[in-house]
């Protein structure tokens, strides 16, 4: 739809200086972090450990994976927030698996694939991109993605797998609640590296009021979180889900007015 493309383009032109940084939280709120764990659905053991942690993590599930449904239900029952980790085309031609969104799709194919992926995740509240260094740079498919997400009560987090991503800006153009990843915790799988990145996440939260980190269900990451998340209170750091952090940044306003959006109803969709 031309009008939506024009709207998205106008927003992009107005944000040439780059994505806006997180606004500082109000003075009566401690520095707050949110941690998203991507790639959920493959690893049952580490997925169960993450679901059972006491802290309010946000877990991003790949669609149609072996343990996605069971783990999402377990995690929801343990007060975790559930996201769709939407596979998007990358610049290195890594395989996306079922539910992948690619530049060669037309609008109907992309929209249908995304909709079915959303319907496959129980209790889904948000979306972020899995890989996506190619697709998130492209305005037209991002416009189609956000046009579909706008129909539902879901937020969008730009994983920012490439600096030139336009995904967050297009989401903002559609007035979709959105945030951007600040720190990757574990692209090197050693305790020393995870510790370094976790401390950077805390530092950014202290500096800006809040910060968003992304990790993965690696054993080293889960071991680290089990040990260090319970210590945040004594450091004066809070942890929240993504929707909780969004509320902190937006003066506790509701993300969506009641009845404003369509309900995402589960569907028994075939793998794409």
C-alpha positions as CSV (number, residue, x, y, z in Angstrom):
1,X,0.0,0.0,0.0
2,X,1.6,3.2,-1.2
3,X,0.5,5.3,1.8
4,X,2.1,3.0,4.3
5,X,5.4,3.0,2.3
6,X,5.4,6.8,2.2
7,X,4.8,6.9,5.9
8,X,7.6,4.5,6.6
9,X,10.0,6.4,4.3
10,X,9.2,9.7,5.9
11,X,10.0,8.4,9.3
12,X,13.3,6.9,8.0
13,X,14.3,10.2,6.5
14,X,13.6,12.0,9.8
15,X,15.8,9.5,11.7
16,X,19.0,9.7,9.6
17,X,21.0,10.3,12.7
18,X,20.3,6.7,13.8
19,X,18.0,4.9,16.2
20,X,17.0,6.8,19.3
21,X,18.7,5.7,22.5
22,X,16.8,4.5,25.4
23,X,15.3,7.3,27.5
24,X,16.4,7.5,31.1
25,X,13.9,6.0,33.5
26,X,12.2,8.3,36.1
27,X,14.2,9.0,39.2
28,X,12.1,6.7,41.4
29,X,12.8,3.6,39.3
30,X,16.1,1.8,39.6
31,X,18.2,1.1,36.6
32,X,16.4,-1.7,34.8
33,X,17.5,-4.4,32.4
34,X,15.4,-6.7,30.2
35,X,17.0,-9.9,28.9
36,X,15.6,-11.7,25.8
37,X,16.7,-15.3,25.2
38,X,16.6,-16.1,21.5
39,X,16.5,-19.4,19.6
40,X,14.1,-21.1,22.1
41,X,12.5,-24.3,21.0
42,X,15.5,-26.5,20.1
43,X,17.1,-27.3,23.5
44,X,14.7,-28.8,25.9
45,X,17.0,-29.0,28.9
46,X,18.3,-25.5,28.8
47,X,14.9,-24.2,27.8
48,X,13.4,-25.8,31.0
49,X,16.1,-24.3,33.1
50,X,15.4,-20.8,31.7
51,X,11.7,-21.2,32.1
52,X,12.1,-22.1,35.8
53,X,14.4,-19.2,36.7
54,X,12.7,-16.9,39.2
55,X,13.4,-13.7,37.3
56,X,11.1,-12.2,34.6
57,X,12.9,-13.2,31.4
58,X,11.5,-12.8,27.9
59,X,11.9,-15.9,25.8
60,X,11.9,-15.7,22.0
61,X,10.8,-18.9,20.3
62,X,11.5,-20.1,16.8
63,X,8.4,-21.3,15.0
64,X,7.6,-25.0,14.5
65,X,10.7,-26.3,16.4
66,X,10.4,-29.5,18.3
67,X,10.0,-28.1,21.8
68,X,8.6,-24.7,21.0
69,X,5.0,-25.4,22.0
70,X,5.7,-27.3,25.3
71,X,8.4,-24.9,26.4
72,X,6.3,-21.8,25.6
73,X,3.5,-23.2,27.7
74,X,5.9,-24.1,30.6
75,X,7.5,-20.6,30.5
76,X,4.2,-18.8,30.4
77,X,3.1,-20.8,33.5
78,X,6.3,-19.6,35.2
79,X,5.6,-15.9,34.4
80,X,8.0,-15.5,31.5
81,X,7.1,-13.3,28.5
82,X,6.8,-15.1,25.2
83,X,7.9,-13.8,21.8
84,X,8.1,-15.1,18.2
85,X,11.7,-15.2,17.1
86,X,10.9,-14.6,13.4
87,X,13.5,-16.0,11.0
88,X,14.6,-13.4,8.4
89,X,17.1,-13.6,5.5
90,X,20.7,-12.8,6.3
91,X,23.6,-11.6,4.3
92,X,25.6,-14.9,4.8
93,X,22.9,-17.2,3.3
94,X,22.5,-19.2,6.5
95,X,19.4,-21.4,6.4
96,X,16.3,-20.1,8.1
97,X,14.3,-23.2,8.7
98,X,10.5,-23.2,8.7
99,X,8.8,-19.9,8.9
100,X,11.6,-18.0,7.2
101,X,11.0,-14.6,5.6
102,X,13.0,-13.8,2.5
103,X,13.3,-11.0,-0.1
104,X,11.9,-13.0,-2.9
105,X,8.5,-13.3,-1.2
106,X,5.6,-11.2,-2.4
107,X,3.5,-9.4,0.1
108,X,0.9,-12.1,0.4
109,X,3.4,-14.9,0.9
110,X,5.4,-13.0,3.5
111,X,2.3,-11.9,5.4
112,X,0.8,-15.4,5.4
113,X,4.1,-17.0,6.6
114,X,4.5,-14.4,9.4
115,X,0.8,-14.8,10.5
116,X,1.1,-18.6,10.7
117,X,4.3,-18.3,12.7
118,X,2.6,-16.0,15.1
119,X,-0.3,-18.4,15.5
120,X,2.1,-21.2,16.2
121,X,3.5,-19.7,19.4
122,X,1.3,-20.0,22.5
123,X,0.8,-16.8,24.5
124,X,2.9,-14.7,22.1
125,X,3.2,-11.0,23.1
126,X,6.0,-9.7,20.9
127,X,8.3,-10.4,17.9
128,X,12.0,-10.0,17.2
129,X,14.1,-11.0,14.3
130,X,16.2,-14.2,14.1
131,X,19.2,-13.2,12.0
132,X,17.8,-10.8,9.4
133,X,20.9,-8.8,8.5
134,X,19.6,-8.8,4.9
135,X,15.9,-8.4,5.2
136,X,15.9,-5.8,8.0
137,X,17.8,-3.4,5.7
138,X,15.0,-3.5,3.1
139,X,12.1,-1.1,3.4
140,X,9.5,-2.9,1.4
141,X,9.5,-6.2,3.3
142,X,9.8,-4.4,6.6
143,X,6.8,-2.4,5.6
144,X,4.9,-5.6,4.9
145,X,6.0,-7.2,8.2
146,X,4.9,-4.2,10.3
147,X,1.7,-3.8,8.4
148,X,0.8,-7.3,9.6
149,X,2.1,-6.9,13.2
150,X,0.1,-3.7,13.5
151,X,-3.1,-5.8,13.4
152,X,-2.3,-7.5,16.7
153,X,-1.4,-6.6,20.2
154,X,2.3,-7.4,19.8
155,X,5.4,-5.3,20.2
156,X,8.6,-5.5,18.1
157,X,12.2,-5.6,19.2
158,X,14.8,-4.9,16.6
159,X,17.6,-7.4,17.4
160,X,19.9,-5.1,15.4
161,X,21.9,-7.8,13.7
162,X,23.2,-5.1,11.4
163,X,23.7,-1.4,12.1
164,X,21.8,-0.3,8.9
165,X,18.6,-2.1,10.0
166,X,15.4,-0.1,9.3
167,X,13.1,-2.5,11.2
168,X,12.7,-0.5,14.3
169,X,12.1,2.8,12.5
170,X,9.4,1.2,10.3
171,X,7.8,-0.3,13.4
172,X,7.7,3.2,14.9
173,X,6.1,4.5,11.7
174,X,3.2,2.0,12.3
175,X,3.1,3.1,16.0
176,X,4.0,-0.5,17.1
177,X,5.5,-0.5,20.6
178,X,9.2,-1.1,19.8
179,X,12.6,-1.3,21.3
180,X,16.1,-2.1,20.1
181,X,18.7,-4.5,21.5
182,X,21.6,-2.8,23.3
183,X,23.9,-5.7,24.1
184,X,24.5,-9.3,22.8
185,X,25.5,-11.3,25.8
186,X,27.1,-14.5,24.4
187,X,28.2,-14.4,20.8
188,X,31.4,-15.8,22.3
189,X,30.5,-18.8,24.5
190,X,32.8,-18.4,27.4
191,X,32.1,-17.3,31.0
192,X,34.6,-14.5,30.7
193,X,32.9,-13.0,27.7
194,X,29.3,-13.4,29.1
195,X,30.5,-11.7,32.3
196,X,32.0,-8.8,30.3
197,X,28.8,-8.4,28.2
198,X,26.5,-8.7,31.2
199,X,28.5,-6.0,33.0
200,X,28.2,-3.8,29.9
201,X,24.4,-4.3,30.0
202,X,24.3,-3.2,33.6
203,X,26.5,-0.2,32.8
204,X,24.2,1.0,30.0
205,X,21.2,0.6,32.3
206,X,22.9,2.8,34.9
207,X,23.8,5.3,32.3
208,X,20.5,5.5,30.4
209,X,18.0,4.2,33.0
210,X,17.4,0.9,31.1
211,X,18.9,-1.5,28.6
212,X,18.0,-4.6,26.6
213,X,20.2,-7.6,26.3
214,X,19.9,-10.7,24.1
215,X,21.3,-14.1,24.9
216,X,20.8,-17.7,23.8
217,X,20.1,-21.0,25.5
218,X,23.7,-22.0,25.7
219,X,24.8,-23.8,28.9
220,X,27.4,-21.2,29.7
221,X,24.7,-18.5,29.4
222,X,22.2,-20.3,31.6
223,X,24.8,-21.1,34.2
224,X,25.8,-17.5,34.3
225,X,22.2,-16.2,34.6
226,X,21.4,-18.7,37.3
227,X,24.3,-17.4,39.4
228,X,24.2,-13.7,38.7
229,X,20.5,-12.7,38.2
230,X,19.8,-13.3,42.0
231,X,22.6,-10.8,42.8
232,X,21.0,-7.8,40.9
233,X,18.9,-6.6,43.8
234,X,22.0,-6.0,46.0
235,X,23.5,-4.0,43.1
236,X,20.4,-1.8,42.9
237,X,19.5,-3.2,39.5
238,X,16.0,-4.3,38.5
239,X,15.0,-6.8,35.8
240,X,11.8,-6.7,33.8
241,X,10.1,-8.3,30.8
242,X,10.2,-6.4,27.6
243,X,6.6,-5.1,28.1
244,X,7.5,-4.2,31.7
245,X,10.5,-2.2,30.5
246,X,8.4,-0.6,27.8
247,X,6.0,0.6,30.5
248,X,8.8,2.0,32.5
249,X,10.0,4.0,29.5
250,X,6.5,5.2,28.7
251,X,5.2,6.4,32.0
252,X,3.3,3.2,32.7
253,X,0.9,3.7,29.9
254,X,-0.7,0.6,28.4
255,X,0.8,-0.8,25.2
256,X,-2.6,-1.4,23.6
257,X,-6.1,-0.2,24.5
258,X,-8.4,-3.1,25.4
259,X,-10.1,-4.5,22.3
260,X,-8.0,-2.4,20.0
261,X,-6.3,-5.2,18.1
262,X,-7.2,-8.6,16.8
263,X,-6.5,-11.6,19.0
264,X,-3.9,-14.0,17.7
265,X,-5.7,-17.4,17.6
266,X,-3.7,-20.6,17.4
267,X,-3.8,-22.4,14.1
268,X,-2.6,-25.8,13.0
269,X,-0.5,-24.5,10.1
270,X,1.7,-26.6,8.0
271,X,5.4,-25.9,8.0
272,X,6.4,-23.4,5.3
